Amino acid sequence: MVKEFSYEIVEEIAVLSENPKGWRKELNLVSWNGRPPKFDIRDWAPEHEKMGKGVTLTNEEFELLQKTIKTM
């Protein structure tokens, strides 16, 4: 059984890379199933009609990631 879900890209923040087929790895704010938006990193098809597996981060997780990257 396939579960239905919904998503809305609330803000497109950055394109991190693009492959030859036009899919882009993006950092966006995404609302999943009507919930508050989270930071999201994943591959998207050109018109955001399909997506690959990704990672979602809360505001707190994103802030910790930012601090960690700055110390590297």
C-alpha positions as CSV (number, residue, x, y, z in Angstrom):
1,M,0.0,0.0,0.0
2,V,1.4,3.4,-1.0
3,K,0.8,6.2,1.4
4,E,-0.2,9.6,-0.1
5,F,1.6,12.7,1.0
6,S,1.8,16.3,0.0
7,Y,4.5,18.9,-0.1
8,E,4.9,22.5,-0.7
9,I,8.3,24.2,-1.4
10,V,7.9,27.3,0.7
11,E,11.2,28.8,-0.3
12,E,13.9,27.8,-2.8
13,I,17.2,28.7,-1.0
14,A,20.0,27.3,-3.2
15,V,20.9,24.9,-6.0
16,L,23.9,22.9,-4.8
17,S,24.5,21.0,-8.0
18,E,22.9,19.8,-11.3
19,N,23.4,16.5,-13.1
20,P,23.3,16.0,-16.9
21,K,19.6,14.9,-16.8
22,G,18.6,18.2,-15.3
23,W,18.0,16.9,-11.7
24,R,19.2,19.4,-9.1
25,K,20.4,18.9,-5.6
26,E,18.6,21.8,-3.7
27,L,18.4,23.3,-0.3
28,N,14.8,24.4,0.3
29,L,12.2,25.1,3.0
30,V,9.6,22.4,2.5
31,S,6.2,21.9,4.2
32,W,5.4,18.1,4.3
33,N,1.8,17.1,4.7
34,G,0.8,20.6,5.8
35,R,3.2,20.7,8.7
36,P,5.5,23.7,9.5
37,P,8.3,23.9,6.9
38,K,11.8,22.3,7.5
39,F,15.1,22.8,5.8
40,D,15.4,20.1,3.1
41,I,18.3,18.8,1.0
42,R,17.4,16.5,-1.8
43,D,17.5,15.9,-5.6
44,W,14.6,17.3,-7.6
45,A,13.5,16.7,-11.2
46,P,13.5,19.9,-13.3
47,E,9.9,21.0,-12.5
48,H,9.9,19.6,-8.9
49,E,7.4,16.9,-10.1
50,K,9.7,14.1,-8.8
51,M,12.2,13.9,-6.0
52,G,14.9,11.7,-4.7
53,K,15.7,10.7,-1.1
54,G,16.7,13.5,1.1
55,V,17.3,14.9,4.5
56,T,15.1,17.3,6.5
57,L,16.3,19.4,9.3
58,T,14.5,21.4,12.0
59,N,15.7,24.9,12.6
60,E,17.7,23.7,15.6
61,E,19.4,21.0,13.6
62,F,20.1,23.4,10.7
63,E,21.7,25.9,13.2
64,L,23.9,23.2,14.6
65,L,24.9,22.1,11.1
66,Q,25.8,25.7,10.3
67,K,28.0,26.0,13.4
68,T,29.7,22.7,12.7
69,I,30.5,23.7,9.2
70,K,32.0,27.0,10.3
71,T,34.4,25.3,12.7
72,M,35.7,22.9,10.0
